[in-house]
Amino acid sequence: MDISSMTPRRPYLLRAFYDWLVDNDLTPHLVVQATLPGVRVPQEFVEDGQIILNIAPRAVGNLELGNDSITFHARFSGRPHSVIVPLYAVQAIYARENGAGTMFEPEEAYMALPDDDVLEASIEDDNSEEPARPKGRPSLRVVK
């Protein structure tokens, strides 16, 4: 079988490195190319087109390391966000403590990026973010 007809190896390597880092009590971080279509991250934290995401179990909720994308819920500066990272946008996974991990080389399967319209149609809107907090002072009263 020709390697170009095989499924991408990135999702398998990513899950393996994630498990290895977590099993060794290290903090896995992702380097993501945030300017690619389909990437949904808080743009105020993007620097030079990249964002570094802490995906440690204690830092994120509902983490899914899928074959096509990584999704999770996290707080950035105290504000909740739903994050979606297509796997073609992941450039590396490494440990914050010692840099152990790997960079991903370009794969032929990711060379033809999907159109924005196709991606938007395939990504469900997630309305699970917390509602806006009421303004003003809280009003509490003692009930006896």
DSSP file (Angstrom, degrees, kcal/mol; ACC not computed):
  #  RESIDUE AA STRUCTURE BP1 BP2  ACC     N-H-->O    O-->H-N    N-H-->O    O-->H-N    TCO  KAPPA ALPHA  PHI   PSI    X-CA   Y-CA   Z-CA
    1    1 A M              0   0    0      0, 0.0     2,-0.2     0, 0.0     5,-0.1   0.000 360.0 360.0 360.0 133.7    0.0    0.0    0.0
    2    2 A D    >   -     0   0    0      1,-0.1     3,-1.5     3,-0.0     4,-0.3  -0.501 360.0-129.7 -72.5 139.3    1.3    3.4   -0.9
    3    3 A I  G >  S+     0   0    0      1,-0.3     3,-1.2    -2,-0.2    -1,-0.1   0.790 105.3  64.3 -62.7 -27.9    1.8    5.8    2.0
    4    4 A S  G 3  S+     0   0    0      1,-0.2    -1,-0.3   104,-0.1    -2,-0.0   0.720 101.1  50.8 -69.8 -19.3   -0.1    8.5    0.3
    5    5 A S  G <  S+     0   0    0     -3,-1.5    -1,-0.2     2,-0.1    -2,-0.2   0.447  93.8  96.2 -95.7  -0.5   -3.3    6.4    0.4
    6    6 A M  S <  S-     0   0    0     -3,-1.2     3,-0.1    -4,-0.3   103,-0.1  -0.464  85.6 -96.2 -85.6 160.1   -2.9    5.7    4.2
    7    7 A T        -     0   0    0     -2,-0.1    -1,-0.1     1,-0.1    -2,-0.1  -0.376  54.6 -85.6 -69.1 154.8   -4.7    7.6    6.9
    8    8 A P        -     0   0    0      0, 0.0     4,-0.3     0, 0.0    -1,-0.1  -0.297  28.2-148.5 -62.2 146.2   -2.7   10.4    8.5
    9    9 A R  S  > S+     0   0    0      1,-0.2     4,-2.4     2,-0.1     3,-0.4   0.607  78.3  89.1 -89.8 -13.0   -0.4    9.3   11.4
   10   10 A R  H  > S+     0   0    0      1,-0.2     4,-2.9     2,-0.2     5,-0.2   0.887  84.2  51.0 -55.8 -46.3   -0.7   12.6   13.3
   11   11 A P  H  > S+     0   0    0      0, 0.0     4,-2.0     0, 0.0    -1,-0.2   0.888 113.2  46.6 -62.0 -34.9   -3.8   11.6   15.4
   12   12 A Y  H  > S+     0   0    0     -3,-0.4     4,-2.1    -4,-0.3    -2,-0.2   0.918 115.4  44.5 -71.5 -43.8   -2.2    8.4   16.5
   13   13 A L  H  X S+     0   0    0     -4,-2.4     4,-2.8     2,-0.2     5,-0.2   0.894 112.1  53.5 -66.8 -39.5    1.1   10.0   17.4
   14   14 A L  H  X S+     0   0    0     -4,-2.9     4,-2.5    -5,-0.3    -2,-0.2   0.934 110.7  45.5 -61.4 -47.3   -0.6   12.9   19.2
   15   15 A R  H  X S+     0   0    0     -4,-2.0     4,-2.6    -5,-0.2    -1,-0.2   0.900 113.5  50.7 -63.3 -40.1   -2.7   10.5   21.4
   16   16 A A  H  X S+     0   0    0     -4,-2.1     4,-2.3     2,-0.2    -2,-0.2   0.934 113.0  44.1 -64.9 -46.0    0.4    8.5   22.1
   17   17 A F  H  X S+     0   0    0     -4,-2.8     4,-2.6     2,-0.2     5,-0.2   0.896 112.6  53.1 -65.9 -39.0    2.5   11.5   23.1
   18   18 A Y  H  X S+     0   0    0     -4,-2.5     4,-2.6    -5,-0.2     5,-0.2   0.957 111.8  45.0 -59.4 -50.9   -0.3   12.9   25.2
   19   19 A D  H  X S+     0   0    0     -4,-2.6     4,-2.7     1,-0.2    -2,-0.2   0.903 113.4  50.7 -59.8 -42.6   -0.7    9.7   27.1
   20   20 A W  H  X S+     0   0    0     -4,-2.3     4,-1.1    -5,-0.2    -1,-0.2   0.913 112.4  46.0 -63.0 -44.4    3.0    9.3   27.6
   21   21 A L  H  <>S+     0   0    0     -4,-2.6     5,-2.6     2,-0.2     3,-0.4   0.930 115.6  45.4 -65.8 -45.4    3.3   12.9   28.9
   22   22 A V  H ><5S+     0   0    0     -4,-2.6     3,-1.9     1,-0.2    -2,-0.2   0.902 109.3  55.6 -65.9 -40.8    0.4   12.6   31.3
   23   23 A D  H 3<5S+     0   0    0     -4,-2.7    -1,-0.2     1,-0.3    -2,-0.2   0.776 107.8  50.5 -61.9 -25.4    1.5    9.2   32.5
   24   24 A N  T 3<5S-     0   0    0     -4,-1.1    -1,-0.3    -3,-0.4    -2,-0.2   0.130 119.7-110.4 -99.3  19.3    4.8   10.8   33.5
   25   25 A D  T < 5S+     0   0    0     -3,-1.9     2,-0.2     1,-0.2    -3,-0.2   0.834  73.0 138.3  56.2  37.7    3.1   13.7   35.4
   26   26 A L      < -     0   0    0     -5,-2.6    -1,-0.2    -6,-0.1    -2,-0.1  -0.697  58.4-113.4-107.2 164.8    4.1   16.2   32.8
   27   27 A T        -     0   0    0     -2,-0.2    69,-2.3    -3,-0.1     2,-0.2  -0.856  29.0-143.3-102.9 105.1    2.0   19.1   31.4
   28   28 A P  E     -A   95   0A   0      0, 0.0    27,-2.4     0, 0.0     2,-0.4  -0.494  18.7-173.0 -73.0 132.8    1.2   18.6   27.7
   29   29 A H  E     -AB  94  54A   0     65,-2.9    65,-2.2    -2,-0.2     2,-0.4  -0.953  11.2-146.9-122.1 143.9    1.1   21.7   25.5
   30   30 A L  E     -AB  93  53A   0     23,-2.7    23,-2.3    -2,-0.4     2,-0.6  -0.894   4.7-147.8-107.7 140.0    0.1   22.0   21.9
   31   31 A V  E     -AB  92  52A   0     61,-2.3    60,-3.3    -2,-0.4    61,-1.2  -0.952  27.2-171.9-102.1 121.6    1.6   24.4   19.4
   32   32 A V  E     -AB  90  51A   0     19,-2.6    19,-1.9    -2,-0.6     2,-1.2  -0.941  31.0-132.1-122.8 134.7   -1.2   25.4   17.0
   33   33 A Q  E >   - B   0  50A   0     56,-2.9     3,-1.1    -2,-0.4    17,-0.2  -0.745  29.1-170.9 -80.0  99.0   -1.2   27.4   13.7
   34   34 A A  T 3  S+     0   0    0     15,-1.7     7,-0.2    -2,-1.2    16,-0.2   0.541  70.8  67.1 -77.9  -8.0   -4.1   29.6   14.7
   35   35 A T  T 3  S+     0   0    0     14,-0.8    -1,-0.2    54,-0.1     3,-0.1   0.512  76.3 103.9 -91.7  -3.9   -4.6   31.2   11.3
   36   36 A L  S X  S-     0   0    0     -3,-1.1     3,-1.5    13,-0.2    53,-0.1  -0.424  84.7 -90.4 -77.0 153.1   -5.7   28.1    9.4
   37   37 A P  T 3  S+     0   0    0      0, 0.0    -1,-0.1     0, 0.0     3,-0.1  -0.330 109.2  25.3 -63.7 142.3   -9.4   27.6    8.6
   38   38 A G  T 3  S+     0   0    0      1,-0.3     2,-0.4    -3,-0.1    -3,-0.0   0.256  83.7 130.3  91.7 -12.5  -11.5   25.8   11.1
   39   39 A V    <   -     0   0    0     -3,-1.5     2,-0.6    46,-0.1    -1,-0.3  -0.637  36.4-170.2 -78.3 126.2   -9.3   26.7   14.1
   40   40 A R  B     +E   84   0B   0     44,-3.2    44,-1.9    -2,-0.4    -1,-0.0  -0.872  28.9 132.0-122.7  98.0  -11.4   28.1   16.9
   41   41 A V        -     0   0    0     -2,-0.6     2,-0.6    42,-0.2     5,-0.1  -0.913  69.2 -80.4-136.2 160.7   -9.3   29.6   19.7
   42   42 A P    >   -     0   0    0      0, 0.0     3,-1.7     0, 0.0     4,-0.2  -0.540  40.5-152.8 -66.1 114.7   -9.4   32.9   21.6
   43   43 A Q  G >  S+     0   0    0     -2,-0.6     3,-1.5     1,-0.3    -9,-0.0   0.723  85.6  72.4 -66.1 -23.0   -7.7   35.2   19.2
   44   44 A E  G 3  S+     0   0    0      1,-0.3    -1,-0.3     3,-0.0     0, 0.0   0.649  98.3  50.4 -69.0 -11.5   -6.4   37.6   21.9
   45   45 A F  G <  S+     0   0    0     -3,-1.7     2,-0.4     2,-0.0     7,-0.3   0.362  83.8 111.1-104.8   3.6   -3.9   35.0   22.9
   46   46 A V    <   -     0   0    0     -3,-1.5     2,-0.4    -4,-0.2     5,-0.2  -0.656  45.3-173.8 -81.1 129.8   -2.5   34.3   19.3
   47   47 A E  B >   -C   50   0A   0      3,-3.0     3,-2.1    -2,-0.4   -13,-0.1  -0.994  68.9 -12.3-127.2 127.3    1.0   35.5   18.8
   48   48 A D  T 3  S-     0   0    0     -2,-0.4    -1,-0.1     1,-0.3     3,-0.1   0.833 128.3 -56.4  53.5  36.1    2.7   35.5   15.4
   49   49 A G  T 3  S+     0   0    0      1,-0.2   -15,-1.7   -15,-0.1   -14,-0.8   0.460 120.8  97.0  80.1   0.9   -0.1   33.3   14.1
   50   50 A Q  E <   -BC  33  47A   0     -3,-2.1    -3,-3.0   -17,-0.2     2,-0.4  -0.860  50.3-165.9-122.2 156.4    0.4   30.6   16.7
   51   51 A I  E     -B   32   0A   0    -19,-1.9   -19,-2.6    -2,-0.3     2,-0.5  -0.996  14.0-143.5-136.8 142.8   -1.1   29.8   20.1
   52   52 A I  E     -B   31   0A   0     -2,-0.4     2,-0.5    -7,-0.3   -21,-0.2  -0.933  20.6-162.9-107.1 124.7    0.2   27.4   22.7
   53   53 A L  E     -B   30   0A   0    -23,-2.3   -23,-2.7    -2,-0.5     2,-0.7  -0.922  16.2-140.7-115.1 128.5   -2.5   25.5   24.5
   54   54 A N  E     +B   29   0A   0     -2,-0.5   -25,-0.2   -25,-0.2    -2,-0.0  -0.779  22.9 176.2 -81.9 116.4   -2.2   23.7   27.9
   55   55 A I        +     0   0    0    -27,-2.4   -26,-0.1    -2,-0.7    -1,-0.1   0.028  24.7 141.2-113.3  26.8   -4.2   20.4   27.4
   56   56 A A    >>  -     0   0    0    -28,-0.3     3,-1.9     1,-0.1     4,-1.3  -0.359  65.5-112.8 -63.6 148.8   -3.4   18.9   30.8
   57   57 A P  T 34 S+     0   0    0      0, 0.0     3,-0.2     0, 0.0    -1,-0.1   0.820 118.2  51.5 -55.1 -32.7   -6.4   17.0   32.3
   58   58 A R  T 34 S+     0   0    0      1,-0.2    -2,-0.1     3,-0.0     3,-0.0   0.606 110.5  49.9 -80.4 -10.3   -6.6   19.6   35.1
   59   59 A A  T <4 S+     0   0    0     -3,-1.9    16,-0.5     1,-0.0     2,-0.3   0.648 111.4  40.9-101.4 -18.5   -6.6   22.5   32.7
   60   60 A V     <  -     0   0    0     -4,-1.3     2,-0.3    -3,-0.2    14,-0.2  -0.879  63.5-144.3-131.3 160.3   -9.3   21.4   30.2
   61   61 A G  E    S+F   73   0B   0     12,-2.9    12,-2.7    -2,-0.3    -3,-0.0  -0.924  78.5  10.5-121.8 151.3  -12.8   19.8   30.3
   62   62 A N  E    S-     0   0B   0     -2,-0.3     2,-0.3    10,-0.2    -1,-0.2   0.860  78.7-171.9  53.4  42.5  -14.3   17.4   27.9
   63   63 A L  E     -     0   0B   0     -3,-0.2     2,-0.5     9,-0.1     9,-0.2  -0.492   6.9-175.7 -68.6 127.1  -11.1   16.8   26.0
   64   64 A E  E     -F   71   0B   0      7,-2.7     7,-1.9    -2,-0.3     2,-1.1  -0.975  14.9-165.8-126.7 117.7  -11.5   14.8   22.8
   65   65 A L  E     +F   70   0B   0     -2,-0.5     5,-0.2     5,-0.2   -50,-0.1  -0.741  30.4 174.5 -98.9  83.4   -8.4   13.8   20.8
   66   66 A G        -     0   0    0      3,-1.9   -51,-0.1    -2,-1.1    -2,-0.0  -0.148  46.0-105.5 -85.6 179.6  -10.3   12.7   17.7
   67   67 A N  S    S+     0   0    0      1,-0.1     3,-0.1   -55,-0.0   -55,-0.1   0.720 118.6  26.9 -77.2 -21.7   -9.0   11.6   14.3
   68   68 A D  S    S+     0   0    0      1,-0.3    19,-2.4   -57,-0.1    20,-0.4   0.690 128.4   2.2-112.2 -27.5   -9.9   14.9   12.7
   69   69 A S  E     - G   0  86B   0     17,-0.3    -3,-1.9    18,-0.1     2,-0.5  -0.976  56.1-123.3-156.0 165.9   -9.8   17.5   15.5
   70   70 A I  E     -FG  65  85B   0     15,-2.6    15,-2.8    -2,-0.3     2,-0.4  -0.972  33.1-178.4-113.2 128.5   -9.1   18.2   19.1
   71   71 A T  E     +FG  64  84B   0     -7,-1.9    -7,-2.7    -2,-0.5     2,-0.3  -0.969  12.2 139.9-129.6 146.3  -11.9   19.7   21.1
   72   72 A F  E     - G   0  83B   0     11,-1.8    11,-3.3    -2,-0.4     2,-0.4  -0.974  42.6-113.7-168.4 169.1  -12.2   20.9   24.7
   73   73 A H  E     +FG  61  82B   0    -12,-2.7   -12,-2.9    -2,-0.3     2,-0.3  -0.935  42.0 157.5-112.3 137.8  -13.5   23.5   27.0
   74   74 A A  E     - G   0  81B   0      7,-2.3     7,-2.7    -2,-0.4     2,-0.5  -0.971  37.9-114.2-152.9 164.9  -11.1   25.8   28.9
   75   75 A R  E     - G   0  80B   0    -16,-0.5     2,-0.5    -2,-0.3    -2,-0.0  -0.899  20.7-168.3-106.1 135.1  -10.9   29.1   30.6
   76   76 A F  E >  S- G   0  79B   0      3,-2.7     3,-1.8    -2,-0.5    -2,-0.0  -0.982  81.6 -16.4-122.2 116.5   -8.7   31.9   29.3
   77   77 A S  T 3  S-     0   0    0     -2,-0.5    -1,-0.1     1,-0.3    -2,-0.0   0.872 130.6 -53.9  52.7  39.3   -8.2   34.8   31.7
   78   78 A G  T 3  S+     0   0    0      1,-0.2    -1,-0.3     0, 0.0    -3,-0.0   0.354 115.2 114.9  82.9  -5.5  -11.3   33.5   33.6
   79   79 A R  E <   - G   0  76B   0     -3,-1.8    -3,-2.7     1,-0.0    -1,-0.2  -0.846  66.5-122.3-101.7 132.3  -13.6   33.4   30.6
   80   80 A P  E     + G   0  75B   0      0, 0.0     2,-0.3     0, 0.0    -5,-0.2  -0.461  33.4 178.8 -74.2 142.0  -14.9   30.0   29.3
   81   81 A H  E     - G   0  74B   0     -7,-2.7    -7,-2.3    -2,-0.2     2,-0.6  -0.992  28.4-136.1-139.7 145.5  -14.2   29.1   25.7
   82   82 A S  E     - G   0  73B   0     -2,-0.3     2,-0.4    -9,-0.2    -9,-0.2  -0.922  30.2-156.2 -97.0 125.4  -14.9   26.1   23.5
   83   83 A V  E     - G   0  72B   0    -11,-3.3   -11,-1.8    -2,-0.6     2,-0.4  -0.870  15.0-176.7-110.1 135.1  -11.8   25.3   21.6
   84   84 A I  E     +EG  40  71B   0    -44,-1.9   -44,-3.2    -2,-0.4   -13,-0.2  -0.993   2.7 178.5-129.7 124.2  -11.6   23.4   18.2
   85   85 A V  E     - G   0  70B   0    -15,-2.8   -15,-2.6    -2,-0.4   -46,-0.1  -0.928  21.4-143.1-127.3 106.3   -8.3   22.6   16.6
   86   86 A P  E >   - G   0  69B   0      0, 0.0     3,-2.1     0, 0.0     4,-0.4  -0.409  26.6-119.2 -61.3 145.3   -8.3   20.6   13.4
   87   87 A L  G >  S+     0   0    0    -19,-2.4     3,-1.2     1,-0.3   -18,-0.1   0.777 110.6  66.4 -63.8 -25.8   -5.4   18.2   13.4
   88   88 A Y  G 3  S+     0   0    0    -20,-0.4    -1,-0.3     1,-0.2    19,-0.1   0.700  98.7  55.5 -67.4 -14.7   -3.8   19.8   10.3
   89   89 A A  G <  S+     0   0    0     -3,-2.1   -56,-2.9   -57,-0.1     2,-0.5   0.567  82.9 101.0 -91.4 -10.3   -3.3   22.9   12.5
   90   90 A V  E <   +A   32   0A   0     -3,-1.2   -58,-0.2    -4,-0.4     3,-0.1  -0.649  41.3 172.6 -79.8 122.4   -1.3   21.1   15.2
   91   91 A Q  E     -     0   0A   0    -60,-3.3    13,-3.1    -2,-0.5     2,-0.3   0.736  60.0  -9.4-100.1 -28.6    2.4   21.7   14.8
   92   92 A A  E     -AD  31 103A   0    -61,-1.2   -61,-2.3    11,-0.3     2,-0.4  -0.991  45.1-148.9-163.3 159.4    3.8   20.1   18.0
   93   93 A I  E     +AD  30 102A   0      9,-2.3     9,-2.6    -2,-0.3     2,-0.3  -0.994  33.2 155.9-132.7 134.0    3.1   18.5   21.3
   94   94 A Y  E     -AD  29 101A   0    -65,-2.2   -65,-2.9    -2,-0.4     2,-0.4  -0.970  43.4 -99.2-153.1 164.5    5.6   18.9   24.2
   95   95 A A  E  >  -A   28   0A   0      5,-2.1     4,-2.4    -2,-0.3     3,-0.1  -0.756  21.6-145.3 -89.4 131.7    6.0   18.9   28.0
   96   96 A R  T  4 S+     0   0    0    -69,-2.3    -1,-0.1    -2,-0.4   -70,-0.0   0.876  96.4  55.2 -59.9 -37.8    6.1   22.3   29.6
   97   97 A E  T  4 S-     0   0    0      1,-0.2    -1,-0.2   -70,-0.1   -71,-0.0   0.864 131.8  -0.9 -69.9 -38.5    8.6   21.0   32.2
   98   98 A N  T  4 S-     0   0    0      2,-0.1    -2,-0.2    -3,-0.1    -1,-0.2   0.410  90.0-112.4-137.5   1.5   11.3   19.7   30.0
   99   99 A G     <  +     0   0    0     -4,-2.4    -3,-0.1     1,-0.2     2,-0.1   0.496  58.7 156.0  79.5   2.1   10.3   20.1   26.3
  100  100 A A        +     0   0    0     -6,-0.1    -5,-2.1    -5,-0.1     2,-0.3  -0.401  33.0  73.1 -63.5 136.6    9.9   16.4   25.7
  101  101 A G  E    S-D   94   0A   0     -7,-0.2     2,-0.3    -2,-0.1    -7,-0.2  -0.989  72.1 -83.2 158.1-150.0    7.6   15.7   22.8
  102  102 A T  E     -D   93   0A   0     -9,-2.6    -9,-2.3    -2,-0.3     2,-0.4  -0.997  14.6-132.9-153.6 152.7    7.6   16.0   19.0
  103  103 A M  E     -D   92   0A   0     -2,-0.3     2,-0.5   -11,-0.2   -11,-0.3  -0.838  32.1-126.5-100.2 146.6    7.0   18.4   16.1
  104  104 A F        -     0   0    0    -13,-3.1     3,-0.1    -2,-0.4    -2,-0.0  -0.816  15.4-142.1 -99.7 130.8    4.8   17.1   13.3
  105  105 A E        -     0   0    0     -2,-0.5   -95,-0.1     1,-0.1     0, 0.0  -0.519  39.4 -83.5 -82.4 156.1    6.0   17.2    9.7
  106  106 A P        -     0   0    0      0, 0.0     2,-0.4     0, 0.0    -1,-0.1  -0.311  46.3-151.4 -59.2 140.7    3.6   18.1    7.0
  107  107 A E    >   -     0   0    0      1,-0.1     3,-1.7   -19,-0.1     4,-0.3  -0.923  19.3-129.5-117.8 143.6    1.5   15.1    5.8
  108  108 A E  G >  S+     0   0    0     -2,-0.4     3,-1.4     1,-0.3     4,-0.5   0.828 106.6  64.4 -58.4 -33.7    0.1   14.7    2.3
  109  109 A A  G 3  S+     0   0    0      1,-0.3    -1,-0.3     2,-0.1     3,-0.2   0.753 105.8  44.9 -63.2 -23.0   -3.4   14.0    3.8
  110  110 A Y  G <  S+     0   0    0     -3,-1.7    -1,-0.3     1,-0.1    -2,-0.2   0.372  85.7  93.4-101.8   3.8   -3.4   17.6    5.1
  111  111 A M  S <  S+     0   0    0     -3,-1.4     2,-1.0    -4,-0.3    -1,-0.1   0.871  80.1  57.5 -67.6 -36.6   -2.1   19.3    2.0
  112  112 A A  S    S-     0   0    0     -4,-0.5    -1,-0.2    -3,-0.2    -4,-0.0  -0.793  83.3-158.0 -96.9  95.6   -5.6   20.1    0.6
  113  113 A L        -     0   0    0     -2,-1.0    -3,-0.1     1,-0.1    -2,-0.1  -0.465  20.7-109.5 -74.0 143.4   -7.3   22.0    3.4
  114  114 A P        -     0   0    0      0, 0.0    -1,-0.1     0, 0.0     2,-0.0  -0.312  37.6 -97.8 -69.1 156.2  -11.1   22.1    3.4
  115  115 A D     >  -     0   0    0      1,-0.1     4,-2.1   -77,-0.0     5,-0.2  -0.341  28.7-116.3 -68.9 154.6  -13.0   25.3    2.5
  116  116 A D  H  > S+     0   0    0      1,-0.2     4,-2.9     2,-0.2     5,-0.2   0.883 115.2  55.5 -57.9 -40.1  -14.2   27.5    5.4
  117  117 A D  H  > S+     0   0    0      1,-0.2     4,-1.9     2,-0.2    -1,-0.2   0.900 107.8  47.8 -63.1 -41.0  -17.8   26.9    4.3
  118  118 A V  H  > S+     0   0    0      2,-0.2     4,-1.4     1,-0.2    -1,-0.2   0.914 113.8  47.7 -65.7 -42.5  -17.4   23.1    4.6
  119  119 A L  H  X S+     0   0    0     -4,-2.1     4,-1.3     1,-0.2     3,-0.3   0.928 110.3  50.5 -65.5 -45.0  -15.8   23.4    8.0
  120  120 A E  H  < S+     0   0    0     -4,-2.9     3,-0.3     1,-0.2    -1,-0.2   0.879 110.3  50.6 -61.8 -37.2  -18.4   25.8    9.4
  121  121 A A  H  < S+     0   0    0     -4,-1.9    -1,-0.2    -5,-0.2    -2,-0.2   0.811 112.1  47.7 -69.7 -28.8  -21.2   23.5    8.3
  122  122 A S  H  < S+     0   0    0     -4,-1.4     2,-0.6    -3,-0.3    -1,-0.2   0.642  97.3  79.5 -89.1 -13.9  -19.5   20.5    9.9
  123  123 A I  S  < S-     0   0    0     -4,-1.3     2,-0.1    -3,-0.3    -1,-0.0  -0.842  76.9-137.9 -99.0 121.1  -18.8   22.2   13.3
  124  124 A E        -     0   0    0     -2,-0.6     2,-0.4     1,-0.1    -2,-0.1  -0.463  22.9-111.1 -72.4 144.9  -21.8   22.4   15.6
  125  125 A D        -     0   0    0     -2,-0.1     2,-0.7     2,-0.0    -1,-0.1  -0.658  30.9-148.3 -73.4 128.7  -22.3   25.6   17.5
  126  126 A D        +     0   0    0     -2,-0.4     3,-0.4     1,-0.1   -44,-0.1  -0.884  21.5 177.3-105.8 110.0  -21.6   24.9   21.1
  127  127 A N        +     0   0    0     -2,-0.7    -1,-0.1     1,-0.2    -2,-0.0  -0.006  49.6 109.8 -98.5  28.4  -23.7   27.0   23.4
  128  128 A S        +     0   0    0      2,-0.0    -1,-0.2     3,-0.0     2,-0.0   0.431  45.1 116.7 -85.8   2.3  -22.4   25.4   26.5
  129  129 A E  S    S-     0   0    0     -3,-0.4   -48,-0.0     1,-0.1   -56,-0.0  -0.357  79.1 -92.8 -68.1 152.9  -20.5   28.5   27.6
  130  130 A E        -     0   0    0      1,-0.1    -1,-0.1    -2,-0.0     3,-0.1  -0.323  44.0-107.4 -65.4 146.0  -21.6   30.1   30.8
  131  131 A P        -     0   0    0      0, 0.0    -1,-0.1     0, 0.0    -3,-0.0  -0.300  48.4 -80.8 -68.4 160.8  -24.3   32.8   30.5
  132  132 A A        -     0   0    0      1,-0.1     3,-0.1     3,-0.0     0, 0.0  -0.316  49.7-113.8 -62.1 142.7  -23.2   36.4   31.2
  133  133 A R        -     0   0    0     -3,-0.1    -1,-0.1     1,-0.1     2,-0.0  -0.547  33.6-104.6 -78.9 143.6  -22.9   37.3   34.8
  134  134 A P        -     0   0    0      0, 0.0     2,-0.2     0, 0.0    -1,-0.1  -0.357  35.6-123.8 -66.6 148.0  -25.4   39.9   36.1
  135  135 A K        +     0   0    0     -3,-0.1     2,-0.1     2,-0.0    -3,-0.0  -0.511  67.0  42.1 -89.9 161.1  -24.0   43.4   36.7
  136  136 A G  S    S-     0   0    0     -2,-0.2     0, 0.0     2,-0.0     0, 0.0  -0.348  98.5 -36.7  97.9 179.8  -24.2   45.2   40.0
  137  137 A R        -     0   0    0     -2,-0.1     2,-0.1     1,-0.1    -2,-0.0  -0.494  63.3-110.5 -77.4 145.0  -23.7   44.2   43.6
  138  138 A P        -     0   0    0      0, 0.0     2,-0.6     0, 0.0    -1,-0.1  -0.484  27.7-143.4 -70.7 146.9  -24.9   40.7   44.7
  139  139 A S        +     0   0    0     -2,-0.1     2,-0.3     2,-0.0    -2,-0.0  -0.937  25.5 169.9-118.8 112.5  -27.8   40.8   47.0
  140  140 A L        -     0   0    0     -2,-0.6     2,-0.3     2,-0.0     0, 0.0  -0.885   9.4-170.2-117.1 149.0  -27.9   38.2   49.7
  141  141 A R        -     0   0    0     -2,-0.3     2,-0.4     2,-0.0    -2,-0.0  -0.987  27.2-111.1-139.4 151.5  -30.2   38.0   52.7
  142  142 A V        -     0   0    0     -2,-0.3     2,-0.5     2,-0.0    -2,-0.0  -0.673  27.2-158.7 -83.4 129.0  -30.3   35.9   55.8
  143  143 A V              0   0    0     -2,-0.4    -2,-0.0     1,-0.1    -1,-0.0  -0.945 360.0 360.0-110.2 124.1  -33.1   33.4   55.9
  144  144 A K              0   0    0     -2,-0.5    -1,-0.1     0, 0.0    -2,-0.0   0.405 360.0 360.0-109.5 360.0  -34.0   32.2   59.4
